[in-house]
Amino acid sequence: AIITVLNGPNLNLLGVREPGIYGKQTLSDIHEKLDRLASELGHELDFMQSNAEHELIDHIHQAYQRRVDFILINPAAFTHTSVAIRDALLATKIAFIEVHLSNVHAREPFRSHSYFSDIAVGVICGLGAHGYELALQAAHQILLTRTQ
Ligand code: DQA
C-alpha cells in the first residue's frame, strides 16, 4: 500500500528544538526508521514536512490523486488551528492516524484541543519518535484487515 507521512511546522528543527520535550532524534532519523519499517512491511512510503499550511493541503490533495491508502500526520502547531487541513482530510476521505511526539495533554491547555482527533482513526501522543513507528504498524494492521 501507499502510505504518506505529513509533518507540520517546525518539525524540520527536531533534534535541536526543545529536546527535553521533542527528543534528540532529527526528522531525517525518523524518516530513515520509517522507510526501513515500511519496506519490511511491504509498503511504499512518502514522507514530507512543510512549514506552510497550503503545502500540506496541496499534498493531501495530491495524495488523493495518487490513491494513497493511508496518512500518518503530525500537524504540529496546525493541530490546534487548522480547519483547512481538517477539511482537506475530510474531503479526500483518506484514513489517517494523528501523531504527536509530546503528550499534548500534559502541556499548555491550548494544546489539548485538536482539529483532527475526532476524525482520526486513532491518535498517538507522548511516545516521542517511536510514536511514528507505532502509527505505521497500526496502519499496516488496519490495511491488512481492509483487504481481507
Ligand atoms: C507537536 C505538538 C504541538 O502542540 C506542537 O505545536 C508541535 C509538535 C508534537 O509532535 O508534540 O509543533 O505536534
Backbone and ligand atoms as CSV (ligand in chain L), in Angstrom:
chain,resi,resn,atom,element,x,y,z
A,1,ALA,N,N,0.844,-1.201,0.000
A,1,ALA,CA,C,0.000,0.000,0.000
A,1,ALA,C,C,0.878,1.250,0.000
A,2,ILE,N,N,0.261,2.364,-0.340
A,2,ILE,CA,C,0.999,3.639,-0.323
A,2,ILE,C,C,0.594,4.408,0.945
A,3,ILE,N,N,1.599,4.776,1.709
A,3,ILE,CA,C,1.361,5.496,2.962
A,3,ILE,C,C,2.126,6.820,2.918
A,4,THR,N,N,1.405,7.894,3.179
A,4,THR,CA,C,2.022,9.224,3.195
A,4,THR,C,C,2.187,9.685,4.637
A,5,VAL,N,N,3.367,10.237,4.941
A,5,VAL,CA,C,3.632,10.798,6.270
A,5,VAL,C,C,3.800,12.308,6.126
A,6,LEU,N,N,2.952,13.057,6.797
A,6,LEU,CA,C,2.980,14.522,6.707
A,6,LEU,C,C,3.405,15.127,8.038
A,7,ASN,N,N,4.304,16.086,7.971
A,7,ASN,CA,C,4.804,16.761,9.175
A,7,ASN,C,C,4.648,18.261,9.037
A,8,GLY,N,N,4.083,18.873,10.056
A,8,GLY,CA,C,3.806,20.299,10.011
A,8,GLY,C,C,4.968,21.178,10.464
A,9,PRO,N,N,4.661,22.439,10.763
A,9,PRO,CA,C,5.680,23.454,11.003
A,9,PRO,C,C,6.615,23.159,12.169
A,10,ASN,N,N,7.862,23.556,11.964
A,10,ASN,CA,C,8.943,23.485,12.956
A,10,ASN,C,C,9.472,22.073,13.205
A,11,LEU,N,N,8.849,21.086,12.605
A,11,LEU,CA,C,9.343,19.715,12.805
A,11,LEU,C,C,10.650,19.480,12.044
A,12,ASN,N,N,10.976,20.370,11.111
A,12,ASN,CA,C,12.298,20.324,10.472
A,12,ASN,C,C,13.405,20.623,11.490
A,13,LEU,N,N,13.033,21.207,12.625
A,13,LEU,CA,C,14.029,21.555,13.651
A,13,LEU,C,C,14.186,20.475,14.721
A,14,LEU,N,N,13.542,19.335,14.530
A,14,LEU,CA,C,13.654,18.264,15.535
A,14,LEU,C,C,15.109,17.899,15.769
A,15,GLY,N,N,15.418,17.628,17.035
A,15,GLY,CA,C,16.802,17.332,17.411
A,15,GLY,C,C,17.438,18.551,18.056
A,16,VAL,N,N,17.046,19.727,17.565
A,16,VAL,CA,C,17.594,20.993,18.058
A,16,VAL,C,C,16.531,21.700,18.894
A,17,ARG,N,N,15.283,21.528,18.450
A,17,ARG,CA,C,14.159,22.244,19.029
A,17,ARG,C,C,13.731,21.594,20.353
A,18,GLU,N,N,13.774,22.346,21.442
A,18,GLU,CA,C,13.312,21.872,22.754
A,18,GLU,C,C,13.490,20.352,22.930
A,19,PRO,N,N,14.739,19.853,22.949
A,19,PRO,CA,C,14.945,18.408,23.001
A,19,PRO,C,C,14.333,17.736,24.238
A,20,GLY,N,N,14.185,18.516,25.323
A,20,GLY,CA,C,13.549,17.958,26.523
A,20,GLY,C,C,12.098,17.574,26.272
A,21,ILE,N,N,11.464,18.243,25.327
A,21,ILE,CA,C,10.054,17.952,25.003
A,21,ILE,C,C,9.963,17.024,23.796
A,22,TYR,N,N,10.773,17.304,22.760
A,22,TYR,CA,C,10.591,16.598,21.490
A,22,TYR,C,C,11.644,15.523,21.216
A,23,GLY,N,N,12.649,15.414,22.102
A,23,GLY,CA,C,13.652,14.370,21.924
A,23,GLY,C,C,14.816,14.809,21.066
A,24,LYS,N,N,15.785,13.912,20.940
A,24,LYS,CA,C,17.034,14.251,20.253
A,24,LYS,C,C,17.072,13.777,18.807
A,25,GLN,N,N,16.107,12.952,18.455
A,25,GLN,CA,C,16.123,12.443,17.082
A,25,GLN,C,C,15.704,13.536,16.099
A,26,THR,N,N,16.358,13.541,14.953
A,26,THR,CA,C,16.004,14.509,13.922
A,26,THR,C,C,14.885,13.924,13.054
A,27,LEU,N,N,14.309,14.800,12.230
A,27,LEU,CA,C,13.247,14.320,11.341
A,27,LEU,C,C,13.820,13.320,10.333
A,28,SER,N,N,15.087,13.507,9.938
A,28,SER,CA,C,15.633,12.505,8.997
A,28,SER,C,C,15.913,11.178,9.697
A,29,ASP,N,N,16.236,11.189,11.002
A,29,ASP,CA,C,16.332,9.910,11.739
A,29,ASP,C,C,14.980,9.185,11.689
A,30,ILE,N,N,13.920,9.952,11.944
A,30,ILE,CA,C,12.566,9.368,11.944
A,30,ILE,C,C,12.234,8.839,10.549
A,31,HIS,N,N,12.548,9.656,9.539
A,31,HIS,CA,C,12.284,9.267,8.154
A,31,HIS,C,C,12.986,7.936,7.818
A,32,GLU,N,N,14.272,7.848,8.181
A,32,GLU,CA,C,15.041,6.622,7.893
A,32,GLU,C,C,14.418,5.389,8.529
A,33,LYS,N,N,14.062,5.522,9.816
A,33,LYS,CA,C,13.462,4.386,10.526
A,33,LYS,C,C,12.153,3.968,9.873
A,34,LEU,N,N,11.341,4.954,9.486
A,34,LEU,CA,C,10.045,4.645,8.880
A,34,LEU,C,C,10.223,3.990,7.520
A,35,ASP,N,N,11.208,4.468,6.763
A,35,ASP,CA,C,11.490,3.871,5.448
A,35,ASP,C,C,11.821,2.395,5.589
A,36,ARG,N,N,12.674,2.104,6.572
A,36,ARG,CA,C,13.092,0.718,6.813
A,36,ARG,C,C,11.881,-0.144,7.186
A,37,LEU,N,N,11.103,0.350,8.137
A,37,LEU,CA,C,9.928,-0.396,8.603
A,37,LEU,C,C,8.919,-0.578,7.468
A,38,ALA,N,N,8.711,0.476,6.683
A,38,ALA,CA,C,7.739,0.390,5.582
A,38,ALA,C,C,8.167,-0.676,4.582
A,39,SER,N,N,9.451,-0.744,4.259
A,39,SER,CA,C,9.853,-1.748,3.265
A,39,SER,C,C,9.773,-3.143,3.871
A,40,GLU,N,N,10.061,-3.291,5.181
A,40,GLU,CA,C,9.869,-4.599,5.840
A,40,GLU,C,C,8.409,-5.052,5.747
A,41,LEU,N,N,7.508,-4.076,5.897
A,41,LEU,CA,C,6.079,-4.414,5.893
A,41,LEU,C,C,5.489,-4.434,4.479
A,42,GLY,N,N,6.313,-4.078,3.504
A,42,GLY,CA,C,5.872,-4.137,2.112
A,42,GLY,C,C,5.072,-2.936,1.636
A,43,HIS,N,N,5.340,-1.780,2.223
A,43,HIS,CA,C,4.617,-0.574,1.805
A,43,HIS,C,C,5.549,0.437,1.143
A,44,GLU,N,N,4.908,1.306,0.369
A,44,GLU,CA,C,5.634,2.415,-0.248
A,44,GLU,C,C,5.388,3.642,0.638
A,45,LEU,N,N,6.472,4.277,1.081
A,45,LEU,CA,C,6.326,5.409,1.994
A,45,LEU,C,C,6.700,6.716,1.323
A,46,ASP,N,N,5.871,7.702,1.573
A,46,ASP,CA,C,6.136,9.020,1.024
A,46,ASP,C,C,6.144,9.965,2.232
A,47,PHE,N,N,7.228,10.713,2.399
A,47,PHE,CA,C,7.451,11.473,3.632
A,47,PHE,C,C,7.661,12.951,3.300
A,48,MET,N,N,6.946,13.848,3.932
A,48,MET,CA,C,7.182,15.275,3.680
A,48,MET,C,C,6.997,16.105,4.937
A,49,GLN,N,N,7.638,17.266,4.934
A,49,GLN,CA,C,7.486,18.247,6.016
A,49,GLN,C,C,7.313,19.604,5.368
A,50,SER,N,N,6.418,20.409,5.931
A,50,SER,CA,C,6.306,21.776,5.442
A,50,SER,C,C,5.928,22.707,6.582
A,51,ASN,N,N,6.430,23.924,6.468
A,51,ASN,CA,C,6.048,24.959,7.428
A,51,ASN,C,C,4.828,25.738,6.933
A,52,ALA,N,N,4.363,25.405,5.733
A,52,ALA,CA,C,3.271,26.157,5.112
A,52,ALA,C,C,1.985,25.337,5.054
A,53,GLU,N,N,0.931,25.911,5.561
A,53,GLU,CA,C,-0.371,25.229,5.608
A,53,GLU,C,C,-0.818,24.791,4.206
A,54,HIS,N,N,-0.675,25.691,3.225
A,54,HIS,CA,C,-1.185,25.359,1.884
A,54,HIS,C,C,-0.405,24.204,1.251
A,55,GLU,N,N,0.874,24.073,1.608
A,55,GLU,CA,C,1.641,22.956,1.036
A,55,GLU,C,C,1.169,21.618,1.605
A,56,LEU,N,N,0.815,21.625,2.881
A,56,LEU,CA,C,0.286,20.398,3.491
A,56,LEU,C,C,-1.058,20.050,2.853
A,57,ILE,N,N,-1.878,21.069,2.614
A,57,ILE,CA,C,-3.190,20.854,1.981
A,57,ILE,C,C,-2.993,20.324,0.556
A,58,ASP,N,N,-2.102,20.957,-0.207
A,58,ASP,CA,C,-1.840,20.503,-1.579
A,58,ASP,C,C,-1.344,19.060,-1.580
A,59,HIS,N,N,-0.535,18.723,-0.601
A,59,HIS,CA,C,-0.006,17.363,-0.547
A,59,HIS,C,C,-1.125,16.342,-0.255
A,60,ILE,N,N,-2.082,16.743,0.557
A,60,ILE,CA,C,-3.231,15.865,0.833
A,60,ILE,C,C,-4.057,15.689,-0.452
A,61,HIS,N,N,-4.242,16.777,-1.212
A,61,HIS,CA,C,-4.970,16.674,-2.488
A,61,HIS,C,C,-4.234,15.746,-3.456
A,62,GLN,N,N,-2.893,15.882,-3.493
A,62,GLN,CA,C,-2.092,15.014,-4.367
A,62,GLN,C,C,-2.190,13.562,-3.922
A,63,ALA,N,N,-2.227,13.367,-2.607
A,63,ALA,CA,C,-2.340,12.001,-2.066
A,63,ALA,C,C,-3.636,11.357,-2.574
A,64,TYR,N,N,-4.685,12.155,-2.645
A,64,TYR,CA,C,-5.975,11.664,-3.152
A,64,TYR,C,C,-5.832,11.247,-4.623
A,65,GLN,N,N,-5.183,12.117,-5.419
A,65,GLN,CA,C,-4.999,11.815,-6.848
A,65,GLN,C,C,-4.132,10.574,-7.056
A,66,ARG,N,N,-3.146,10.388,-6.167
A,66,ARG,CA,C,-2.236,9.247,-6.283
A,66,ARG,C,C,-2.806,7.988,-5.619
A,67,ARG,N,N,-4.030,8.085,-5.137
A,67,ARG,CA,C,-4.685,6.965,-4.462
A,67,ARG,C,C,-3.896,6.427,-3.284
A,68,VAL,N,N,-3.395,7.340,-2.488
A,68,VAL,CA,C,-2.694,6.966,-1.253
A,68,VAL,C,C,-3.697,6.260,-0.336
A,69,ASP,N,N,-3.238,5.182,0.299
A,69,ASP,CA,C,-4.146,4.362,1.101
A,69,ASP,C,C,-4.317,4.858,2.539
A,70,PHE,N,N,-3.277,5.500,3.048
A,70,PHE,CA,C,-3.324,5.851,4.468
A,70,PHE,C,C,-2.378,7.027,4.726
A,71,ILE,N,N,-2.736,7.871,5.668
A,71,ILE,CA,C,-1.893,9.016,6.026
A,71,ILE,C,C,-1.534,8.955,7.511
A,72,LEU,N,N,-0.270,9.218,7.809
A,72,LEU,CA,C,0.151,9.487,9.195
A,72,LEU,C,C,0.462,10.972,9.216
A,73,ILE,N,N,-0.104,11.703,10.143
A,73,ILE,CA,C,0.114,13.153,10.152
A,73,ILE,C,C,0.426,13.677,11.544
A,74,ASN,N,N,1.531,14.423,11.615
A,74,ASN,CA,C,1.797,15.248,12.793
A,74,ASN,C,C,1.595,16.690,12.334
A,75,PRO,N,N,0.409,17.247,12.563
A,75,PRO,CA,C,0.135,18.595,12.061
A,75,PRO,C,C,0.884,19.681,12.845
A,76,ALA,N,N,1.598,19.290,13.908
A,76,ALA,CA,C,2.349,20.231,14.756
A,76,ALA,C,C,1.420,21.357,15.210
A,77,ALA,N,N,1.850,22.614,15.138
A,77,ALA,CA,C,1.008,23.693,15.674
A,77,ALA,C,C,-0.324,23.817,14.926
A,78,PHE,N,N,-0.369,23.338,13.666
A,78,PHE,CA,C,-1.640,23.394,12.917
A,78,PHE,C,C,-2.707,22.481,13.533
A,79,THR,N,N,-2.265,21.550,14.393
A,79,THR,CA,C,-3.207,20.701,15.131
A,79,THR,C,C,-4.283,21.554,15.810
A,80,HIS,N,N,-3.797,22.669,16.358
A,80,HIS,CA,C,-4.650,23.478,17.229
A,80,HIS,C,C,-5.314,24.640,16.499
A,81,THR,N,N,-5.042,24.765,15.198
A,81,THR,CA,C,-5.551,25.940,14.463
A,81,THR,C,C,-6.234,25.647,13.131
A,82,SER,N,N,-5.916,24.504,12.499
A,82,SER,CA,C,-6.230,24.427,11.079
A,82,SER,C,C,-7.525,23.703,10.691
A,83,VAL,N,N,-8.558,24.493,10.495
A,83,VAL,CA,C,-9.801,23.959,9.929
A,83,VAL,C,C,-9.536,23.533,8.478
A,84,ALA,N,N,-8.633,24.255,7.804
A,84,ALA,CA,C,-8.373,23.984,6.382
A,84,ALA,C,C,-7.731,22.611,6.154
A,85,ILE,N,N,-6.793,22.228,7.007
A,85,ILE,CA,C,-6.179,20.897,6.841
A,85,ILE,C,C,-7.193,19.818,7.225
A,86,ARG,N,N,-7.959,20.073,8.259
A,86,ARG,CA,C,-9.036,19.147,8.634
A,86,ARG,C,C,-9.967,18.922,7.439
A,87,ASP,N,N,-10.373,20.021,6.798
A,87,ASP,CA,C,-11.305,19.917,5.676
A,87,ASP,C,C,-10.693,19.166,4.497
A,88,ALA,N,N,-9.372,19.316,4.295
A,88,ALA,CA,C,-8.707,18.587,3.207
A,88,ALA,C,C,-8.787,17.078,3.476
A,89,LEU,N,N,-8.579,16.689,4.724
A,89,LEU,CA,C,-8.643,15.262,5.072
A,89,LEU,C,C,-10.079,14.743,4.953
A,90,LEU,N,N,-11.035,15.559,5.349
A,90,LEU,CA,C,-12.447,15.159,5.224
A,90,LEU,C,C,-12.835,15.036,3.753
A,91,ALA,N,N,-12.355,15.973,2.937
A,91,ALA,CA,C,-12.715,15.988,1.518
A,91,ALA,C,C,-12.191,14.754,0.799
A,92,THR,N,N,-10.954,14.357,1.139
A,92,THR,CA,C,-10.332,13.244,0.413
A,92,THR,C,C,-10.708,11.891,1.013
A,93,LYS,N,N,-11.238,11.924,2.242
A,93,LYS,CA,C,-11.672,10.697,2.940
A,93,LYS,C,C,-10.551,9.667,3.096
A,94,ILE,N,N,-9.292,10.124,3.137
A,94,ILE,CA,C,-8.191,9.184,3.355
A,94,ILE,C,C,-8.057,8.966,4.873
A,95,ALA,N,N,-8.075,7.690,5.276
A,95,ALA,CA,C,-7.966,7.375,6.705
A,95,ALA,C,C,-6.603,7.810,7.219
A,96,PHE,N,N,-6.574,8.341,8.442
A,96,PHE,CA,C,-5.296,8.823,8.977
A,96,PHE,C,C,-5.170,8.603,10.477
A,97,ILE,N,N,-3.910,8.524,10.902
A,97,ILE,CA,C,-3.573,8.498,12.334
A,97,ILE,C,C,-2.856,9.807,12.654
A,98,GLU,N,N,-3.257,10.436,13.740
A,98,GLU,CA,C,-2.637,11.685,14.214
A,98,GLU,C,C,-1.515,11.326,15.190
A,99,VAL,N,N,-0.341,11.892,14.954
A,99,VAL,CA,C,0.825,11.585,15.798
A,99,VAL,C,C,1.381,12.872,16.410
A,100,HIS,N,N,1.709,12.817,17.681
A,100,HIS,CA,C,2.465,13.896,18.337
A,100,HIS,C,C,3.593,13.277,19.140
A,101,LEU,N,N,4.744,13.899,19.067
A,101,LEU,CA,C,5.881,13.419,19.856
A,101,LEU,C,C,5.618,13.615,21.347
A,102,SER,N,N,5.161,14.806,21.697
A,102,SER,CA,C,4.940,15.138,23.107
A,102,SER,C,C,3.531,14.742,23.520
A,103,ASN,N,N,3.342,14.661,24.839
A,103,ASN,CA,C,1.993,14.436,25.360
A,103,ASN,C,C,1.297,15.797,25.416
A,104,VAL,N,N,0.524,16.079,24.391
A,104,VAL,CA,C,-0.113,17.402,24.265
A,104,VAL,C,C,-1.072,17.700,25.431
A,105,HIS,N,N,-1.502,16.652,26.125
A,105,HIS,CA,C,-2.453,16.838,27.238
A,105,HIS,C,C,-1.758,17.205,28.549
A,106,ALA,N,N,-0.444,17.103,28.542
A,106,ALA,CA,C,0.317,17.422,29.761
A,106,ALA,C,C,1.006,18.779,29.641
A,107,ARG,N,N,0.601,19.571,28.639
A,107,ARG,CA,C,1.277,20.839,28.373
A,107,ARG,C,C,0.297,22.013,28.508
A,108,GLU,N,N,0.524,23.084,27.775
A,108,GLU,CA,C,-0.385,24.228,27.874
A,108,GLU,C,C,-1.793,23.794,27.469
A,109,PRO,N,N,-2.809,24.352,28.121
A,109,PRO,CA,C,-4.191,23.936,27.830
A,109,PRO,C,C,-4.567,24.044,26.346
A,110,PHE,N,N,-4.008,25.035,25.622
A,110,PHE,CA,C,-4.405,25.189,24.207
A,110,PHE,C,C,-3.972,24.003,23.357
A,111,ARG,N,N,-3.017,23.194,23.859
A,111,ARG,CA,C,-2.577,22.029,23.071
A,111,ARG,C,C,-3.496,20.825,23.226
A,112,SER,N,N,-4.421,20.907,24.168
A,112,SER,CA,C,-5.340,19.780,24.379
A,112,SER,C,C,-6.399,19.697,23.288
A,113,HIS,N,N,-6.652,20.843,22.645
A,113,HIS,CA,C,-7.661,20.767,21.583
A,113,HIS,C,C,-7.015,20.500,20.231
A,114,SER,N,N,-7.584,19.523,19.531
A,114,SER,CA,C,-7.097,19.188,18.197
A,114,SER,C,C,-8.248,19.266,17.213
A,115,TYR,N,N,-7.966,19.825,16.030
A,115,TYR,CA,C,-8.964,19.833,14.947
A,115,TYR,C,C,-9.000,18.501,14.205
A,116,PHE,N,N,-8.204,17.529,14.660
A,116,PHE,CA,C,-8.064,16.268,13.918
A,116,PHE,C,C,-8.559,15.031,14.664
A,117,SER,N,N,-8.443,15.054,16.000
A,117,SER,CA,C,-8.638,13.816,16.761
A,117,SER,C,C,-10.005,13.158,16.542
A,118,ASP,N,N,-11.055,13.970,16.408
A,118,ASP,CA,C,-12.401,13.377,16.287
A,118,ASP,C,C,-12.637,12.737,14.925
A,119,ILE,N,N,-11.786,13.033,13.941
A,119,ILE,CA,C,-11.968,12.413,12.619
A,119,ILE,C,C,-10.813,11.454,12.277
A,120,ALA,N,N,-9.880,11.283,13.238
A,120,ALA,CA,C,-8.756,10.359,13.031
A,120,ALA,C,C,-9.190,8.929,13.342
A,121,VAL,N,N,-8.505,7.960,12.712
A,121,VAL,CA,C,-8.716,6.559,13.090
A,121,VAL,C,C,-8.221,6.378,14.523
A,122,GLY,N,N,-7.100,7.024,14.841
A,122,GLY,CA,C,-6.529,6.951,16.180
A,122,GLY,C,C,-5.515,8.055,16.373
A,123,VAL,N,N,-5.113,8.234,17.623
A,123,VAL,CA,C,-4.182,9.305,17.976
A,123,VAL,C,C,-3.078,8.714,18.853
A,124,ILE,N,N,-1.832,9.071,18.544
A,124,ILE,CA,C,-0.701,8.643,19.375
A,124,ILE,C,C,0.004,9.905,19.840
A,125,CYS,N,N,0.203,10.042,21.155
A,125,CYS,CA,C,0.964,11.197,21.628
A,125,CYS,C,C,1.749,10.843,22.866
A,126,GLY,N,N,2.886,11.531,23.032
A,126,GLY,CA,C,3.674,11.380,24.249
A,126,GLY,C,C,4.724,10.292,24.199
A,127,LEU,N,N,4.846,9.600,23.071
A,127,LEU,CA,C,5.789,8.475,22.994
A,127,LEU,C,C,7.012,8.815,22.160
A,128,GLY,N,N,7.183,10.090,21.876
A,128,GLY,CA,C,8.356,10.540,21.126
A,128,GLY,C,C,8.371,10.008,19.702
A,129,ALA,N,N,9.585,9.894,19.161
A,129,ALA,CA,C,9.748,9.462,17.775
A,129,ALA,C,C,9.179,8.056,17.547
A,130,HIS,N,N,9.200,7.255,18.600
A,130,HIS,CA,C,8.666,5.892,18.499
A,130,HIS,C,C,7.189,5.888,18.084
A,131,GLY,N,N,6.488,6.965,18.419
A,131,GLY,CA,C,5.070,7.077,18.069
A,131,GLY,C,C,4.827,6.935,16.573
A,132,TYR,N,N,5.753,7.424,15.764
A,132,TYR,CA,C,5.600,7.311,14.302
A,132,TYR,C,C,5.660,5.843,13.866
A,133,GLU,N,N,6.588,5.095,14.488
A,133,GLU,CA,C,6.701,3.673,14.123
A,133,GLU,C,C,5.462,2.895,14.571
A,134,LEU,N,N,4.974,3.234,15.768
A,134,LEU,CA,C,3.761,2.582,16.258
A,134,LEU,C,C,2.589,2.896,15.335
A,135,ALA,N,N,2.543,4.124,14.846
A,135,ALA,CA,C,1.460,4.529,13.942
A,135,ALA,C,C,1.558,3.758,12.629
A,136,LEU,N,N,2.775,3.559,12.140
A,136,LEU,CA,C,2.953,2.815,10.886
A,136,LEU,C,C,2.540,1.351,11.068
A,137,GLN,N,N,2.912,0.789,12.230
A,137,GLN,CA,C,2.496,-0.588,12.498
A,137,GLN,C,C,0.968,-0.696,12.578
A,138,ALA,N,N,0.348,0.275,13.209
A,138,ALA,CA,C,-1.122,0.279,13.315
A,138,ALA,C,C,-1.750,0.416,11.936
A,139,ALA,N,N,-1.195,1.311,11.109
A,139,ALA,CA,C,-1.725,1.498,9.755
A,139,ALA,C,C,-1.624,0.184,8.973
A,140,HIS,N,N,-0.501,-0.509,9.143
A,140,HIS,CA,C,-0.288,-1.795,8.478
A,140,HIS,C,C,-1.396,-2.786,8.860
A,141,GLN,N,N,-1.678,-2.899,10.151
A,141,GLN,CA,C,-2.728,-3.815,10.627
A,141,GLN,C,C,-4.090,-3.421,10.057
A,142,ILE,N,N,-4.368,-2.138,10.053
A,142,ILE,CA,C,-5.666,-1.651,9.551
A,142,ILE,C,C,-5.798,-1.974,8.060
A,143,LEU,N,N,-4.719,-1.754,7.310
A,143,LEU,CA,C,-4.759,-2.034,5.865
A,143,LEU,C,C,-4.904,-3.529,5.599
A,144,LEU,N,N,-4.315,-4.364,6.469
A,144,LEU,CA,C,-4.456,-5.820,6.322
A,144,LEU,C,C,-5.907,-6.239,6.480
A,145,THR,N,N,-6.556,-5.750,7.511
A,145,THR,CA,C,-7.951,-6.150,7.753
A,145,THR,C,C,-8.864,-5.608,6.662
A,146,ARG,N,N,-8.463,-4.472,6.060
A,146,ARG,CA,C,-9.251,-3.896,4.977
A,146,ARG,C,C,-9.270,-4.780,3.739
A,147,THR,N,N,-8.139,-5.451,3.475
A,147,THR,CA,C,-8.059,-6.237,2.230
A,147,THR,C,C,-8.486,-7.690,2.430
A,148,GLN,N,N,-8.853,-8.050,3.663
A,148,GLN,CA,C,-9.250,-9.433,3.923
A,148,GLN,C,C,-10.669,-9.712,3.426
L,1,DQA,C1,C,3.523,18.535,18.380
L,1,DQA,C2,C,2.711,19.203,19.499
L,1,DQA,C3,C,2.176,20.567,19.063
L,1,DQA,O1,O,1.440,21.164,20.111
L,1,DQA,C4,C,3.324,21.479,18.709
L,1,DQA,O2,O,2.832,22.708,18.211
L,1,DQA,C5,C,4.278,20.865,17.750
L,1,DQA,C6,C,4.609,19.452,17.860
L,1,DQA,C7,C,4.208,17.241,18.851
L,1,DQA,O3,O,4.631,16.474,17.996
L,1,DQA,O4,O,4.339,17.003,20.058
L,1,DQA,O5,O,4.872,21.565,16.916
L,1,DQA,O6,O,2.642,18.205,17.316
